[in-house]
């Protein structure tokens, strides 16, 4: 008779079961981690779009105010800003900012400015910021009463 260090034939495959269970658990953990990172990345990207949309709207209000100071007849405009100018070349989405200026009823020296900033210009992940400001126009020439 020969002495053998091998386990009996019936137990040879039992070692693989705990290894497979561990492999399955590690795979499930990695899949959950990848899903969580992807969801967090989407939240961060959406927040970035929202913040940049806010800044575009603020810039539009400042521009409208300056334009109205120079030309009280300014009625508005639309900007289209390429993604590359915003530092978003990989994000694939140009921005659009609309400025609309209307008179205020019974107040000829006031203008209501409404701005809308969309980033990107369209699509399901668009961030839109709308702001409204009422501006009091000053005298047209220095020294004129308002």
Backbone bond lengths (Angstrom), bond angles and torsions (degrees), N, CA, C in turn:
res aa  C-N    CA-C-N  psi(-1)  N-CA   C-N-CA  omega(-1)  CA-C   N-CA-C  phi
1 X - - - 1.433 - - 1.506 110.83 -
2 X 1.337 112.32 142.12 1.457 117.82 178.99 1.509 109.96 -102.32
3 X 1.336 116.10 142.10 1.473 120.05 175.33 1.518 108.05 -85.49
4 X 1.299 116.16 137.25 1.465 120.99 -178.20 1.522 110.19 -129.88
5 X 1.333 115.21 139.17 1.470 120.52 177.37 1.518 111.91 -93.67
6 X 1.279 116.94 -0.13 1.462 120.25 -179.31 1.511 110.44 -76.82
7 X 1.375 115.31 145.68 1.456 117.34 175.54 1.518 109.86 -66.88
8 X 1.284 115.05 161.07 1.471 117.64 177.83 1.518 109.98 -58.80
9 X 1.315 115.54 152.77 1.461 121.65 -175.20 1.522 113.42 -56.65
10 X 1.251 121.80 -31.94 1.452 123.77 -177.04 1.526 113.62 -72.80
11 X 1.325 119.25 -17.72 1.468 121.93 -175.90 1.519 113.25 -105.95
12 X 1.289 120.40 5.13 1.458 122.56 -175.85 1.523 112.46 -62.89
13 X 1.298 121.62 -36.94 1.469 124.43 -176.04 1.509 114.71 -88.19
14 X 1.330 117.48 -6.73 1.469 119.65 -177.24 1.521 113.35 -68.00
15 X 1.297 118.97 -25.64 1.470 122.23 -178.81 1.529 110.89 -68.63
16 X 1.298 117.54 -29.37 1.458 121.01 -176.80 1.543 112.40 -71.98
17 X 1.310 117.91 -25.86 1.476 120.73 -177.44 1.533 111.83 -64.22
18 X 1.335 120.89 -50.76 1.469 119.09 177.11 1.533 112.21 -62.40
19 X 1.329 117.28 -34.44 1.465 120.10 178.24 1.530 110.81 -64.31
20 X 1.329 117.02 -42.23 1.471 120.81 177.83 1.526 111.37 -65.64
21 X 1.328 117.04 -41.07 1.467 120.74 178.56 1.530 109.54 -61.45
22 X 1.326 117.44 -44.88 1.477 121.02 178.22 1.525 110.63 -62.32
23 X 1.311 117.32 -42.01 1.464 121.55 179.32 1.528 111.14 -63.11
24 X 1.317 116.70 -41.80 1.465 120.75 178.25 1.527 110.86 -64.42
25 X 1.329 117.72 -43.82 1.458 121.42 179.27 1.533 111.90 -62.70
26 X 1.321 116.91 -44.26 1.469 121.05 178.17 1.533 110.14 -63.56
27 X 1.314 117.89 -40.84 1.468 121.60 178.92 1.528 110.94 -63.32
28 X 1.333 116.71 -43.03 1.471 120.07 179.12 1.528 110.71 -64.39
29 X 1.322 117.06 -40.99 1.454 121.37 178.40 1.534 110.53 -62.48
30 X 1.321 117.15 -44.97 1.471 121.34 179.35 1.528 111.28 -63.92
31 X 1.316 117.59 -41.20 1.477 120.90 178.90 1.524 110.34 -63.28
32 X 1.331 117.61 -42.84 1.464 120.91 178.48 1.528 110.54 -64.41
33 X 1.294 117.19 -39.77 1.467 121.74 178.80 1.527 110.98 -64.59
34 X 1.312 117.44 -42.40 1.469 121.73 178.52 1.522 110.29 -64.00
35 X 1.324 118.17 -42.39 1.473 121.28 177.24 1.521 110.86 -61.64
36 X 1.321 117.02 -42.70 1.460 121.47 -178.68 1.532 111.06 -65.76
37 X 1.312 117.41 -41.83 1.469 121.24 178.01 1.528 109.99 -64.10
38 X 1.319 117.53 -41.58 1.467 121.14 178.10 1.523 111.90 -62.67
39 X 1.318 117.49 -42.27 1.467 120.94 179.20 1.526 110.42 -66.64
40 X 1.319 117.01 -40.95 1.461 120.25 178.88 1.530 110.81 -65.02
41 X 1.309 116.64 -39.42 1.469 120.67 178.41 1.528 110.96 -62.34
42 X 1.320 117.27 -39.90 1.471 121.12 178.37 1.528 110.24 -64.31
43 X 1.331 117.43 -42.88 1.464 121.25 179.25 1.529 110.40 -61.69
44 X 1.324 116.52 -43.71 1.465 120.63 -179.94 1.529 110.22 -64.89
45 X 1.310 117.92 -42.42 1.473 121.79 179.26 1.530 110.67 -63.58
46 X 1.328 117.43 -42.72 1.464 120.75 178.60 1.528 111.28 -64.83
47 X 1.312 117.13 -40.23 1.466 121.22 178.48 1.534 110.47 -65.81
48 X 1.311 117.09 -38.97 1.462 121.49 176.74 1.526 110.68 -61.26
49 X 1.317 116.81 -44.57 1.475 120.59 177.62 1.516 110.92 -62.03
50 X 1.319 117.29 -42.70 1.464 120.82 -179.28 1.526 111.14 -62.58
51 X 1.322 117.06 -44.73 1.464 120.83 -179.24 1.527 110.32 -64.94
52 X 1.335 117.20 -43.57 1.456 119.02 -179.58 1.526 110.63 -67.39
53 X 1.322 117.49 -34.18 1.459 121.21 175.56 1.536 110.70 -63.80
54 X 1.329 116.97 -39.56 1.473 121.07 176.03 1.528 111.17 -60.43
55 X 1.330 116.24 -44.88 1.466 119.81 -180.00 1.522 111.23 -65.22
56 X 1.311 117.91 -38.46 1.462 120.40 177.27 1.529 110.87 -63.03
57 X 1.326 117.19 -40.56 1.470 120.76 179.02 1.533 110.57 -66.13
58 X 1.320 117.38 -42.01 1.466 120.58 177.18 1.527 110.76 -61.70
59 X 1.332 116.60 -41.73 1.468 120.63 177.93 1.520 111.04 -63.05
60 X 1.327 116.14 -38.79 1.471 119.94 179.19 1.522 111.16 -65.30
61 X 1.339 117.63 -39.79 1.468 119.90 176.72 1.526 110.96 -63.00
62 X 1.322 117.66 -42.49 1.463 121.10 178.60 1.527 110.56 -64.24
63 X 1.321 116.67 -41.16 1.471 120.32 178.84 1.527 110.76 -65.63
64 X 1.307 117.70 -43.36 1.464 120.65 179.59 1.525 110.67 -62.91
65 X 1.315 116.86 -40.52 1.458 121.01 178.71 1.527 110.47 -62.07
66 X 1.328 116.91 -45.03 1.467 121.02 179.02 1.527 111.15 -64.76
67 X 1.329 116.12 -43.22 1.473 119.68 -179.99 1.518 111.47 -64.66
68 X 1.332 117.33 -39.16 1.467 120.27 178.02 1.533 111.09 -67.54
69 X 1.327 117.26 -33.07 1.458 120.36 176.43 1.520 111.56 -64.27
70 X 1.330 116.33 -35.65 1.461 121.29 -179.79 1.521 112.28 -85.78
71 X 1.325 116.99 -31.83 1.470 121.36 -176.34 1.534 109.16 -144.47
72 X 1.349 117.62 98.49 1.469 119.90 -178.95 1.530 113.84 -61.43
73 X 1.326 117.89 -14.09 1.460 121.44 179.27 1.525 113.48 -89.55
74 X 1.318 117.64 3.99 1.472 122.13 -179.90 1.529 109.22 -58.96
75 X 1.336 116.69 128.00 1.469 121.57 -176.83 1.519 113.97 -109.01
76 X 1.324 117.90 -8.78 1.458 120.33 179.04 1.503 112.47 126.81
77 X 1.314 115.54 177.18 1.455 122.16 -179.48 1.526 108.90 -165.81
78 X 1.323 115.21 172.72 1.463 121.94 176.34 1.516 108.16 -128.26
79 X 1.320 116.33 132.24 1.467 121.59 175.05 1.511 107.50 -106.63
80 X 1.306 115.49 144.05 1.464 121.64 168.39 1.522 106.21 -121.43
81 X 1.304 116.47 121.44 1.457 122.00 -174.71 1.520 109.13 -115.19
82 X 1.346 116.95 117.53 1.464 119.31 179.23 1.529 111.30 -63.24
83 X 1.304 115.97 147.75 1.467 121.99 -178.67 1.519 111.29 -57.19
84 X 1.329 117.67 -35.87 1.468 120.82 -178.71 1.528 111.02 -62.87
85 X 1.334 117.59 -36.07 1.468 120.44 178.95 1.523 112.06 -67.94
86 X 1.309 116.57 -23.76 1.459 121.40 179.35 1.533 111.65 -93.10
87 X 1.322 116.18 1.30 1.460 119.57 -177.17 1.512 111.87 74.36
88 X 1.318 117.56 28.00 1.461 122.22 -175.68 1.528 111.33 -122.18
89 X 1.301 118.11 34.88 1.469 120.71 -174.17 1.529 112.37 -56.78
90 X 1.313 118.41 -37.23 1.456 120.55 -179.60 1.514 113.65 -81.30
91 X 1.332 116.72 -11.51 1.462 121.23 -175.99 1.528 112.14 -85.96
92 X 1.324 117.41 -8.70 1.469 123.28 176.21 1.507 112.55 48.87
93 X 1.298 115.99 71.86 1.452 118.49 174.97 1.515 112.09 -175.15
94 X 1.336 115.64 112.12 1.452 121.00 174.74 1.524 108.69 -75.94
95 X 1.316 115.66 154.16 1.464 120.70 178.49 1.526 109.11 -100.16
96 X 1.322 115.13 156.46 1.461 121.20 174.40 1.520 108.03 -136.15
97 X 1.332 115.24 132.67 1.458 121.47 179.52 1.521 107.36 -126.06
98 X 1.335 116.05 127.83 1.460 121.97 179.20 1.527 109.53 -115.20
99 X 1.325 115.55 131.23 1.462 121.81 175.81 1.521 106.91 -115.43
100 X 1.325 116.58 128.54 1.458 122.45 176.80 1.521 108.00 -125.72
101 X 1.338 116.66 130.44 1.461 121.55 -179.52 1.526 108.18 -119.71
102 X 1.330 116.60 126.61 1.462 122.65 178.60 1.525 108.61 -128.27
103 X 1.327 114.87 154.79 1.455 119.56 174.16 1.522 110.19 -74.94
104 X 1.334 115.28 160.74 1.455 121.33 177.14 1.528 106.69 -104.40
105 X 1.322 115.83 127.08 1.462 121.26 -176.01 1.528 111.50 -56.52
106 X 1.322 116.18 131.52 1.465 125.33 178.34 1.528 113.51 64.00
107 X 1.327 116.81 15.70 1.472 121.13 177.31 1.530 108.23 -139.16
108 X 1.343 117.39 80.83 1.465 120.69 -172.78 1.530 114.38 -64.79
109 X 1.322 119.00 -19.94 1.461 121.24 -179.17 1.530 112.15 -89.50
110 X 1.324 117.89 6.68 1.474 121.13 -179.33 1.519 111.06 -118.92
111 X 1.315 114.07 148.38 1.464 120.85 175.61 1.524 108.56 -131.67
112 X 1.325 115.26 139.38 1.467 121.20 176.06 1.524 107.55 -99.41
113 X 1.314 115.02 120.89 1.466 121.77 -179.03 1.525 107.93 -106.76
114 X 1.320 115.63 127.06 1.463 121.23 176.21 1.523 107.53 -121.28
115 X 1.323 115.96 130.00 1.465 120.21 177.52 1.519 108.90 -123.19
116 X 1.329 114.30 146.27 1.468 121.74 173.53 1.517 107.28 -133.35
117 X 1.315 115.59 127.29 1.461 121.61 178.06 1.521 108.47 -118.14
118 X 1.318 116.17 124.44 1.469 122.47 178.59 1.521 109.66 -115.67
119 X 1.326 115.98 129.85 1.455 121.20 177.84 1.520 108.83 -141.29
120 X 1.313 120.15 114.39 1.455 126.73 -11.51 1.524 110.96 -67.83
121 X 1.313 115.05 176.31 1.467 120.81 -173.85 1.525 112.32 -58.08
122 X 1.323 117.94 -33.75 1.465 121.38 179.20 1.524 108.48 -152.63
123 X 1.304 115.31 172.55 1.461 120.01 176.98 1.515 112.15 117.28
124 X 1.313 116.10 169.62 1.466 120.50 -175.47 1.525 113.95 -72.05
125 X 1.332 118.14 -19.00 1.468 120.65 -177.83 1.525 111.31 -107.73
126 X 1.326 116.43 27.17 1.456 121.43 -178.10 1.528 110.19 -72.66
127 X 1.323 114.88 137.84 1.463 120.71 171.99 1.525 106.57 -104.07
128 X 1.320 116.55 125.37 1.462 120.74 179.94 1.518 108.86 -120.55
129 X 1.333 114.61 130.36 1.456 120.99 175.47 1.521 107.40 -121.52
130 X 1.329 116.29 128.94 1.465 122.31 177.01 1.515 108.55 -119.53
131 X 1.321 115.45 136.41 1.460 120.54 177.62 1.515 108.57 -139.69
132 X 1.330 115.35 149.29 1.457 121.58 177.99 1.520 108.13 -130.24
133 X 1.335 115.15 140.57 1.456 121.42 -179.31 1.522 108.30 -142.67
134 X 1.319 116.90 136.95 1.458 120.80 173.83 1.523 107.90 -102.37
135 X 1.336 115.39 127.15 1.460 121.44 -175.38 1.518 109.20 -113.84
136 X 1.316 115.85 133.49 1.465 123.29 175.27 1.521 106.86 -91.66
137 X 1.341 116.54 120.21 1.460 120.52 178.99 1.520 109.62 -79.97
138 X 1.319 115.79 139.70 1.470 120.91 178.67 1.524 110.14 -85.10
139 X 1.350 117.01 -177.43 1.462 119.74 177.38 1.529 110.21 -63.03
140 X 1.325 116.05 146.62 1.458 120.29 -177.13 1.516 112.21 -68.53
141 X 1.346 117.92 -34.03 1.463 121.17 177.52 1.515 108.78 -125.51
142 X 1.319 117.29 145.69 1.464 118.17 178.60 1.529 110.17 -58.45
143 X 1.312 114.86 133.83 1.463 120.56 179.99 1.515 113.69 97.37
144 X 1.365 118.33 -16.30 1.459 120.34 177.22 1.518 110.42 -74.66
145 X 1.337 117.90 139.72 1.462 118.32 174.36 1.522 110.06 -68.65
146 X 1.303 116.86 148.74 1.464 118.77 -179.61 1.494 112.01 -87.02
